[in-house]
Amino acid sequence: MADKPPYMHAYGNISKALKKIQEAATPPRFTQDFLATKLDLKGGSPKPLIPFLKRTGLIGSDGVPTDLYKRFRNPAERGKAAAEALRRGYSSLYEVNEYVHDAQDKDLRGVVVQVTGLNADSITVKSIVGSFKALKEFATFDEEVATEEEEKPSEIPEAPGVETQGPLKYRIGLSYTINLNLPATSEIAVFDAIFKSLKAHLLK
């Protein structure tokens, strides 16, 4: 069986440490002395924090803070960095449910039981769930659903001399075809009268 997801039995120390990491200067190496002196987390219960931070990618195997650690200290990047650390440390849970961070406690526990093979009432299952939620407190997930942009009515250029009302403007073009049956006559006056009438009534 693969390694269990990272956890601490005293998972309240995860929240405390992550809050203090934001304020303390980044150390050359994240050691037990740094944990006890600079973060003021003394005693035995906070000690598993270093393996936890290594499993989630916040510090390297040599204890050196990673770029992810430094991004976490940047308020603008903190939420994304924590989300990345959560996905990295709990990749086995995300293989079961890619939205496990949105799962209810009961469903989250079920995924942990499925991955670890432990009993649901196991103290380790409780600690894994608690540790996951402690890190998740700092995470933000950009899961915006793409929405189709509302179609905007296109504005049609207004034809000169044509008035329009309302939000839409329509261009109206009219054309005429006039067929004339002229009488068989050589009298110019007849043709003058016809074209004068056309001009007066149709060609205004």
Phi and psi restraints in degrees (value plus and minus 20) as a CYANA .aco file:
   2 ALA   PHI     -85.9   -45.9
   2 ALA   PSI     143.1   183.1
   3 ASP   PHI     -77.3   -37.3
   3 ASP   PSI     126.4   166.4
   4 LYS   PHI     -86.8   -46.8
   4 LYS   PSI     134.2   174.2
   5 PRO   PHI     -78.5   -38.5
   5 PRO   PSI     134.5   174.5
   6 PRO   PHI     -84.3   -44.3
   6 PRO   PSI     124.0   164.0
   7 TYR   PHI    -180.1  -140.1
   7 TYR   PSI     141.1   181.1
   8 MET   PHI    -151.5  -111.5
   8 MET   PSI     118.2   158.2
   9 HIS   PHI     -85.7   -45.7
   9 HIS   PSI     -59.4   -19.4
  10 ALA   PHI    -112.7   -72.7
  10 ALA   PSI      45.8    85.8
  11 TYR   PHI     -90.7   -50.7
  11 TYR   PSI     -29.4    10.6
  12 GLY   PHI     -82.5   -42.5
  12 GLY   PSI     -46.1    -6.1
  13 ASN   PHI     -89.1   -49.1
  13 ASN   PSI     -41.0    -1.0
  14 ILE   PHI     -84.8   -44.8
  14 ILE   PSI     -68.3   -28.3
  15 SER   PHI     -81.8   -41.8
  15 SER   PSI     -63.9   -23.9
  16 LYS   PHI     -81.3   -41.3
  16 LYS   PSI     -66.2   -26.2
  17 ALA   PHI     -85.0   -45.0
  17 ALA   PSI     -63.5   -23.5
  18 LEU   PHI     -85.8   -45.8
  18 LEU   PSI     -53.3   -13.3
  19 LYS   PHI     -88.0   -48.0
  19 LYS   PSI     -60.3   -20.3
  20 LYS   PHI     -96.0   -56.0
  20 LYS   PSI     -48.9    -8.9
  21 ILE   PHI     -81.2   -41.2
  21 ILE   PSI     -53.8   -13.8
  22 GLN   PHI     -81.6   -41.6
  22 GLN   PSI     -51.6   -11.6
  23 GLU   PHI    -115.3   -75.3
  23 GLU   PSI     -55.5   -15.5
  24 ALA   PHI     -97.8   -57.8
  24 ALA   PSI     126.7   166.7
  25 ALA   PHI     -83.5   -43.5
  25 ALA   PSI     128.3   168.3
  26 THR   PHI     -87.4   -47.4
  26 THR   PSI     102.9   142.9
  27 PRO   PHI    -101.3   -61.3
  27 PRO   PSI     138.5   178.5
  28 PRO   PHI     -80.0   -40.0
  28 PRO   PSI     -59.1   -19.1
  29 ARG   PHI    -160.6  -120.6
  29 ARG   PSI     122.9   162.9
  30 PHE   PHI    -111.3   -71.3
  30 PHE   PSI      82.5   122.5
  31 THR   PHI    -134.8   -94.8
  31 THR   PSI     153.4   193.4
  32 GLN   PHI     -83.5   -43.5
  32 GLN   PSI     -53.7   -13.7
  33 ASP   PHI     -85.0   -45.0
  33 ASP   PSI     -62.0   -22.0
  34 PHE   PHI     -82.7   -42.7
  34 PHE   PSI     -61.9   -21.9
  35 LEU   PHI     -81.3   -41.3
  35 LEU   PSI     -64.3   -24.3
  36 ALA   PHI     -99.1   -59.1
  36 ALA   PSI     -59.3   -19.3
  37 THR   PHI    -108.2   -68.2
  37 THR   PSI     -72.1   -32.1
  38 LYS   PHI    -102.5   -62.5
  38 LYS   PSI     -54.5   -14.5
  39 LEU   PHI    -119.0   -79.0
  39 LEU   PSI     -25.3    14.7
  40 ASP   PHI      37.7    77.7
  40 ASP   PSI      18.7    58.7
  41 LEU   PHI    -134.0   -94.0
  41 LEU   PSI      72.6   112.6
  42 LYS   PHI    -121.2   -81.2
  42 LYS   PSI     146.3   186.3
  43 GLY   PHI      72.8   112.8
  43 GLY   PSI    -192.9  -152.9
  44 GLY   PHI    -103.8   -63.8
  44 GLY   PSI     -51.6   -11.6
  45 SER   PHI     -85.2   -45.2
  45 SER   PSI     -52.3   -12.3
  46 PRO   PHI     -99.3   -59.3
  46 PRO   PSI     -32.2     7.8
  47 LYS   PHI     -77.1   -37.1
  47 LYS   PSI     -57.9   -17.9
  48 PRO   PHI     -86.5   -46.5
  48 PRO   PSI     -22.6    17.4
  49 LEU   PHI     -83.1   -43.1
  49 LEU   PSI     -56.7   -16.7
  50 ILE   PHI     -83.6   -43.6
  50 ILE   PSI     -69.6   -29.6
  51 PRO   PHI     -78.8   -38.8
  51 PRO   PSI     -55.5   -15.5
  52 PHE   PHI     -82.9   -42.9
  52 PHE   PSI     -65.4   -25.4
  53 LEU   PHI     -86.8   -46.8
  53 LEU   PSI     -52.1   -12.1
  54 LYS   PHI     -87.8   -47.8
  54 LYS   PSI     -62.9   -22.9
  55 ARG   PHI     -85.9   -45.9
  55 ARG   PSI     -49.6    -9.6
  56 THR   PHI    -114.2   -74.2
  56 THR   PSI     -17.5    22.5
  57 GLY   PHI      63.1   103.1
  57 GLY   PSI     -10.1    29.9
  58 LEU   PHI    -101.2   -61.2
  58 LEU   PSI     -48.2    -8.2
  59 ILE   PHI    -152.1  -112.1
  59 ILE   PSI     132.7   172.7
  60 GLY   PHI     -98.2   -58.2
  60 GLY   PSI     155.3   195.3
  61 SER   PHI     -82.3   -42.3
  61 SER   PSI     -42.8    -2.8
  62 ASP   PHI    -111.5   -71.5
  62 ASP   PSI     -15.8    24.2
  63 GLY   PHI      67.2   107.2
  63 GLY   PSI     -20.6    19.4
  64 VAL   PHI     -99.5   -59.5
  64 VAL   PSI     108.8   148.8
  65 PRO   PHI     -78.6   -38.6
  65 PRO   PSI     115.9   155.9
  66 THR   PHI    -108.4   -68.4
  66 THR   PSI     155.5   195.5
  67 ASP   PHI     -80.3   -40.3
  67 ASP   PSI     -52.8   -12.8
  68 LEU   PHI     -83.6   -43.6
  68 LEU   PSI     -58.6   -18.6
  69 TYR   PHI     -80.8   -40.8
  69 TYR   PSI     -66.8   -26.8
  70 LYS   PHI     -86.6   -46.6
  70 LYS   PSI     -57.8   -17.8
  71 ARG   PHI     -85.3   -45.3
  71 ARG   PSI     -56.4   -16.4
  72 PHE   PHI     -81.4   -41.4
  72 PHE   PSI     -52.1   -12.1
  73 ARG   PHI     -97.2   -57.2
  73 ARG   PSI     -32.9     7.1
  74 ASN   PHI    -107.9   -67.9
  74 ASN   PSI      95.9   135.9
  75 PRO   PHI     -73.8   -33.8
  75 PRO   PSI     -53.3   -13.3
  76 ALA   PHI     -92.4   -52.4
  76 ALA   PSI     -43.6    -3.6
  77 GLU   PHI    -129.2   -89.2
  77 GLU   PSI     -26.5    13.5
  78 ARG   PHI     -75.3   -35.3
  78 ARG   PSI     -69.8   -29.8
  79 GLY   PHI     -82.3   -42.3
  79 GLY   PSI     -62.9   -22.9
  80 LYS   PHI     -87.8   -47.8
  80 LYS   PSI     -59.7   -19.7
  81 ALA   PHI     -84.1   -44.1
  81 ALA   PSI     -62.5   -22.5
  82 ALA   PHI     -85.0   -45.0
  82 ALA   PSI     -58.5   -18.5
  83 ALA   PHI     -83.4   -43.4
  83 ALA   PSI     -60.3   -20.3
  84 GLU   PHI     -86.2   -46.2
  84 GLU   PSI     -60.3   -20.3
  85 ALA   PHI     -84.2   -44.2
  85 ALA   PSI     -58.2   -18.2
  86 LEU   PHI     -85.1   -45.1
  86 LEU   PSI     -65.6   -25.6
  87 ARG   PHI     -85.7   -45.7
  87 ARG   PSI     -55.0   -15.0
  88 ARG   PHI     -91.2   -51.2
  88 ARG   PSI     -68.0   -28.0
  89 GLY   PHI     -91.2   -51.2
  89 GLY   PSI     -51.1   -11.1
  90 TYR   PHI    -135.4   -95.4
  90 TYR   PSI      17.7    57.7
  91 SER   PHI     -78.5   -38.5
  91 SER   PSI     -53.2   -13.2
  92 SER   PHI     -85.8   -45.8
  92 SER   PSI     -52.5   -12.5
  93 LEU   PHI     -92.3   -52.3
  93 LEU   PSI     -58.5   -18.5
  94 TYR   PHI     -90.1   -50.1
  94 TYR   PSI     -43.0    -3.0
  95 GLU   PHI     -88.2   -48.2
  95 GLU   PSI     -47.6    -7.6
  96 VAL   PHI    -103.8   -63.8
  96 VAL   PSI     -61.6   -21.6
  97 ASN   PHI    -166.4  -126.4
  97 ASN   PSI      90.8   130.8
  98 GLU   PHI     -89.0   -49.0
  98 GLU   PSI     -31.8     8.2
  99 TYR   PHI    -135.3   -95.3
  99 TYR   PSI      14.4    54.4
 100 VAL   PHI     -81.5   -41.5
 100 VAL   PSI     -44.7    -4.7
 101 HIS   PHI     -87.8   -47.8
 101 HIS   PSI     -37.0     3.0
 102 ASP   PHI    -118.9   -78.9
 102 ASP   PSI     -20.5    19.5
 103 ALA   PHI     -91.4   -51.4
 103 ALA   PSI     127.6   167.6
 104 GLN   PHI     -86.1   -46.1
 104 GLN   PSI     138.5   178.5
 105 ASP   PHI     -73.3   -33.3
 105 ASP   PSI     -62.3   -22.3
 106 LYS   PHI     -81.9   -41.9
 106 LYS   PSI     -63.6   -23.6
 107 ASP   PHI     -92.4   -52.4
 107 ASP   PSI     -56.5   -16.5
 108 LEU   PHI     -82.0   -42.0
 108 LEU   PSI     -63.4   -23.4
 109 ARG   PHI     -82.0   -42.0
 109 ARG   PSI     -59.4   -19.4
 110 GLY   PHI     -82.1   -42.1
 110 GLY   PSI     -59.3   -19.3
 111 VAL   PHI     -86.0   -46.0
 111 VAL   PSI     -61.4   -21.4
 112 VAL   PHI     -82.5   -42.5
 112 VAL   PSI     -63.0   -23.0
 113 VAL   PHI     -81.9   -41.9
 113 VAL   PSI     -62.8   -22.8
 114 GLN   PHI     -81.7   -41.7
 114 GLN   PSI     -63.2   -23.2
 115 VAL   PHI     -93.7   -53.7
 115 VAL   PSI     -61.2   -21.2
 116 THR   PHI    -108.9   -68.9
 116 THR   PSI     -45.6    -5.6
 117 GLY   PHI      57.9    97.9
 117 GLY   PSI     -12.0    28.0
 118 LEU   PHI    -103.7   -63.7
 118 LEU   PSI     146.3   186.3
 119 ASN   PHI     -90.5   -50.5
 119 ASN   PSI     128.5   168.5
 120 ALA   PHI     -81.6   -41.6
 120 ALA   PSI     -49.4    -9.4
 121 ASP   PHI    -113.7   -73.7
 121 ASP   PSI      -7.4    32.6
 122 SER   PHI     -87.2   -47.2
 122 SER   PSI     121.9   161.9
 123 ILE   PHI     -83.8   -43.8
 123 ILE   PSI     -50.5   -10.5
 124 THR   PHI     -88.3   -48.3
 124 THR   PSI     -60.8   -20.8
 125 VAL   PHI     -80.6   -40.6
 125 VAL   PSI     -64.4   -24.4
 126 LYS   PHI     -80.2   -40.2
 126 LYS   PSI     -61.1   -21.1
 127 SER   PHI     -90.0   -50.0
 127 SER   PSI     -57.6   -17.6
 128 ILE   PHI     -84.7   -44.7
 128 ILE   PSI     -64.8   -24.8
 129 VAL   PHI     -81.9   -41.9
 129 VAL   PSI     -65.7   -25.7
 130 GLY   PHI     -83.9   -43.9
 130 GLY   PSI     -59.5   -19.5
 131 SER   PHI     -88.5   -48.5
 131 SER   PSI     -61.5   -21.5
 132 PHE   PHI     -79.1   -39.1
 132 PHE   PSI     -67.2   -27.2
 133 LYS   PHI     -88.2   -48.2
 133 LYS   PSI     -52.7   -12.7
 134 ALA   PHI     -84.2   -44.2
 134 ALA   PSI     -62.4   -22.4
 135 LEU   PHI     -92.6   -52.6
 135 LEU   PSI     -56.0   -16.0
 136 LYS   PHI     -83.6   -43.6
 136 LYS   PSI     -45.5    -5.5
 137 GLU   PHI     -75.1   -35.1
 137 GLU   PSI     -49.4    -9.4
 138 PHE   PHI    -117.2   -77.2
 138 PHE   PSI     -25.4    14.6
 139 ALA   PHI    -114.3   -74.3
 139 ALA   PSI     126.1   166.1
 140 THR   PHI    -147.7  -107.7
 140 THR   PSI     120.0   160.0
 141 PHE   PHI    -138.0   -98.0
 141 PHE   PSI     103.0   143.0
 142 ASP   PHI    -109.4   -69.4
 142 ASP   PSI      74.0   114.0
 143 GLU   PHI    -143.5  -103.5
 143 GLU   PSI      35.5    75.5
 144 GLU   PHI     -94.9   -54.9
 144 GLU   PSI     110.1   150.1
 145 VAL   PHI    -101.9   -61.9
 145 VAL   PSI     106.6   146.6
 146 ALA   PHI     -86.4   -46.4
 146 ALA   PSI     108.6   148.6
 147 THR   PHI    -134.4   -94.4
 147 THR   PSI     124.0   164.0
 148 GLU   PHI     -91.0   -51.0
 148 GLU   PSI     115.4   155.4
 149 GLU   PHI     -90.8   -50.8
 149 GLU   PSI     115.8   155.8
 150 GLU   PHI     -81.2   -41.2
 150 GLU   PSI     114.9   154.9
 151 GLU   PHI     -93.3   -53.3
 151 GLU   PSI     108.5   148.5
 152 LYS   PHI    -118.7   -78.7
 152 LYS   PSI     115.7   155.7
 153 PRO   PHI     -82.9   -42.9
 153 PRO   PSI     110.0   150.0
 154 SER   PHI     -98.0   -58.0
 154 SER   PSI     120.1   160.1
 155 GLU   PHI    -106.5   -66.5
 155 GLU   PSI     105.0   145.0
 156 ILE   PHI    -113.2   -73.2
 156 ILE   PSI     111.0   151.0
 157 PRO   PHI     -75.4   -35.4
 157 PRO   PSI     119.3   159.3
 158 GLU   PHI     -99.4   -59.4
 158 GLU   PSI     112.0   152.0
 159 ALA   PHI     -92.9   -52.9
 159 ALA   PSI     121.8   161.8
 160 PRO   PHI     -77.5   -37.5
 160 PRO   PSI     112.3   152.3
 161 GLY   PHI      63.4   103.4
 161 GLY   PSI     -18.3    21.7
 162 VAL   PHI    -130.7   -90.7
 162 VAL   PSI      99.4   139.4
 163 GLU   PHI    -109.0   -69.0
 163 GLU   PSI     119.9   159.9
 164 THR   PHI    -149.2  -109.2
 164 THR   PSI     137.9   177.9
 165 GLN   PHI    -150.1  -110.1
 165 GLN   PSI     138.0   178.0
 166 GLY   PHI      65.6   105.6
 166 GLY   PSI     159.6   199.6
 167 PRO   PHI     -90.3   -50.3
 167 PRO   PSI     -45.0    -5.0
 168 LEU   PHI    -122.0   -82.0
 168 LEU   PSI     121.7   161.7
 169 LYS   PHI    -137.9   -97.9
 169 LYS   PSI     104.6   144.6
 170 TYR   PHI    -131.8   -91.8
 170 TYR   PSI     118.2   158.2
 171 ARG   PHI    -114.7   -74.7
 171 ARG   PSI     105.7   145.7
 172 ILE   PHI    -133.1   -93.1
 172 ILE   PSI     104.2   144.2
 173 GLY   PHI    -139.1   -99.1
 173 GLY   PSI     111.6   151.6
 174 LEU   PHI    -141.3  -101.3
 174 LEU   PSI     123.5   163.5
 175 SER   PHI    -154.1  -114.1
 175 SER   PSI     130.7   170.7
 176 TYR   PHI    -142.5  -102.5
 176 TYR   PSI     123.8   163.8
 177 THR   PHI    -144.7  -104.7
 177 THR   PSI      98.7   138.7
 178 ILE   PHI    -135.0   -95.0
 178 ILE   PSI     101.5   141.5
 179 ASN   PHI    -123.3   -83.3
 179 ASN   PSI     105.4   145.4
 180 LEU   PHI    -132.0   -92.0
 180 LEU   PSI     111.5   151.5
 181 ASN   PHI    -124.9   -84.9
 181 ASN   PSI      79.1   119.1
 182 LEU   PHI    -103.0   -63.0
 182 LEU   PSI     121.7   161.7
 183 PRO   PHI     -88.7   -48.7
 183 PRO   PSI     130.8   170.8
 184 ALA   PHI     -98.4   -58.4
 184 ALA   PSI      73.4   113.4
 185 THR   PHI    -169.9  -129.9
 185 THR   PSI     133.2   173.2
 186 SER   PHI    -124.4   -84.4
 186 SER   PSI     -12.1    27.9
 187 GLU   PHI    -101.4   -61.4
 187 GLU   PSI      94.2   134.2
 188 ILE   PHI     -82.9   -42.9
 188 ILE   PSI     -51.5   -11.5
 189 ALA   PHI     -81.7   -41.7
 189 ALA   PSI     -52.0   -12.0
 190 VAL   PHI     -87.0   -47.0
 190 VAL   PSI     -65.1   -25.1
 191 PHE   PHI     -86.0   -46.0
 191 PHE   PSI     -58.4   -18.4
 192 ASP   PHI     -80.6   -40.6
 192 ASP   PSI     -60.6   -20.6
 193 ALA   PHI     -86.3   -46.3
 193 ALA   PSI     -59.6   -19.6
 194 ILE   PHI     -84.7   -44.7
 194 ILE   PSI     -69.1   -29.1
 195 PHE   PHI     -89.8   -49.8
 195 PHE   PSI     -49.9    -9.9
 196 LYS   PHI     -85.8   -45.8
 196 LYS   PSI     -59.0   -19.0
 197 SER   PHI     -88.5   -48.5
 197 SER   PSI     -60.7   -20.7
 198 LEU   PHI     -79.9   -39.9
 198 LEU   PSI     -66.7   -26.7
 199 LYS   PHI     -81.2   -41.2
 199 LYS   PSI     -59.7   -19.7
 200 ALA   PHI     -91.0   -51.0
 200 ALA   PSI     -55.0   -15.0
 201 HIS   PHI    -130.5   -90.5
 201 HIS   PSI     -47.5    -7.5
 202 LEU   PHI    -135.5   -95.5
 202 LEU   PSI     -46.8    -6.8
 203 LEU   PHI    -125.9   -85.9
 203 LEU   PSI      10.9    50.9
